């Protein structure tokens, strides 16, 4: 596969994983990028449509990094909320067990 096609394919896969909020796929593709990009770049300067394809991949990756940072912040806030209400959740769970789990 030509370099330009590989770059476009990686970009499309990143964007599809982002659209589906598939964090596992994003991690997999990111690891693949860390191997593929040095190998592709070792073939020499980007020529023709490879330059814009690489720029598109870089832009998509930067956008996804920002998405991951936002999701990390959102999850940290959610976990903080759970920790703050831990005693209440535990009391509720213990009370629910004491009543056989019925309303």
C-alpha positions as CSV (number, residue, x, y, z in Angstrom):
1,X,0.0,0.0,0.0
2,X,1.3,3.4,-0.9
3,X,2.3,5.8,2.0
4,X,-0.5,8.2,1.1
5,X,-3.1,5.5,1.3
6,X,-1.7,4.2,4.6
7,X,-1.9,7.7,6.1
8,X,-5.4,8.2,4.9
9,X,-6.4,4.8,6.2
10,X,-5.0,5.5,9.6
11,X,-6.8,8.9,9.7
12,X,-10.1,7.3,8.8
13,X,-9.7,4.6,11.4
14,X,-8.8,7.1,14.1
15,X,-11.9,9.3,13.3
16,X,-14.2,6.2,13.2
17,X,-13.0,5.1,16.6
18,X,-13.5,8.6,17.9
19,X,-17.0,8.8,16.5
20,X,-17.9,5.5,18.2
21,X,-16.1,6.5,21.4
22,X,-14.2,3.3,21.0
23,X,-11.3,4.0,23.4
24,X,-9.8,0.5,23.1
25,X,-9.6,0.9,19.3
26,X,-8.1,4.4,19.7
27,X,-5.4,2.9,21.9
28,X,-4.7,0.2,19.5
29,X,-4.5,2.6,16.5
30,X,-2.2,4.9,18.5
31,X,0.2,2.1,19.2
32,X,0.0,1.1,15.6
33,X,0.9,4.7,14.6
34,X,4.0,4.6,16.9
35,X,5.3,1.7,14.8
36,X,4.0,2.7,11.4
37,X,5.0,6.4,11.3
38,X,8.7,6.0,11.8
39,X,8.7,3.2,9.2
40,X,6.8,5.4,6.7
41,X,8.9,8.4,7.4
42,X,12.1,6.4,6.9
43,X,11.3,6.1,3.2
44,X,12.1,9.8,2.7
45,X,10.3,13.2,2.5
46,X,6.5,13.2,2.0
47,X,5.8,13.8,-1.7
48,X,2.7,14.7,-3.7
49,X,-0.5,13.9,-1.8
50,X,1.5,12.3,1.1
51,X,2.2,15.8,2.6
52,X,-1.5,16.7,3.0
53,X,-2.3,13.1,4.1
54,X,0.3,13.3,6.8
55,X,-1.0,16.8,7.8
56,X,-4.6,15.3,8.0
57,X,-3.4,12.5,10.2
58,X,-1.5,14.8,12.5
59,X,-4.6,17.1,12.8
60,X,-6.8,14.1,13.5
61,X,-4.4,12.8,16.1
62,X,-4.2,16.2,17.9
63,X,-8.0,16.4,17.9
64,X,-8.2,12.9,19.4
65,X,-5.6,13.8,22.1
66,X,-7.9,16.7,23.1
67,X,-10.9,14.3,23.1
68,X,-9.0,11.9,25.3
69,X,-8.0,14.7,27.7
70,X,-11.6,15.8,28.0
71,X,-12.8,12.3,28.6
72,X,-10.1,11.8,31.2
73,X,-11.2,15.0,33.0
74,X,-14.9,13.9,32.8
75,X,-14.1,10.5,34.3
76,X,-11.9,12.0,37.0
77,X,-14.8,14.3,38.0
78,X,-17.2,11.3,38.0
79,X,-14.9,9.2,40.2
80,X,-14.4,12.2,42.5
81,X,-18.2,12.4,42.9
82,X,-18.4,8.7,43.6
83,X,-15.7,9.0,46.3
84,X,-17.4,12.0,47.9
85,X,-20.6,10.0,48.2
86,X,-19.0,6.6,49.0
87,X,-20.4,6.5,52.6
88,X,-23.9,7.2,51.3
89,X,-23.6,4.5,48.6
90,X,-22.3,2.0,51.2
91,X,-25.0,2.8,53.7
92,X,-27.7,2.4,51.0
93,X,-26.2,-0.9,49.8
94,X,-26.1,-2.2,53.4
95,X,-29.6,-1.1,54.1
96,X,-30.8,-2.7,50.9
97,X,-29.1,-6.0,51.8
98,X,-30.8,-5.9,55.2
99,X,-34.2,-5.7,53.6
100,X,-33.7,-8.5,51.2
101,X,-33.2,-6.2,48.2
102,X,-36.9,-5.5,47.8
103,X,-38.6,-2.1,47.8
